[in-house]
Amino acid sequence: MRELCGLAARTYGLTAPRAAATLDNAASRAVLTRPWFVRTGETRLDGRPGPTYLRAL
C-alpha cells in the first residue's frame, strides 16, 4: 500500500486518495482500516452500504 500511494503521488499528483468498500467485503475493509486510511463516512456501492476512507499523502 505504501508503494502504491507513493506512485499515486509521484506519477499522478494525487494528494488524498479516497476508497470505499461494501460491508460484505471484509478483505477490502481490513486493508482500509490499517493506519494509513481514515474513515470519513458512508456511501452506497451498487446499492449496498459501505464505509468511505481517505488517506493524506
ABEGO torsion letter per residue (X at the ends): XAAAAAAAAAAAGBABBBBBBBAABAAAAAAAABAABBBAEBBBBGGBBBBBBBBBX
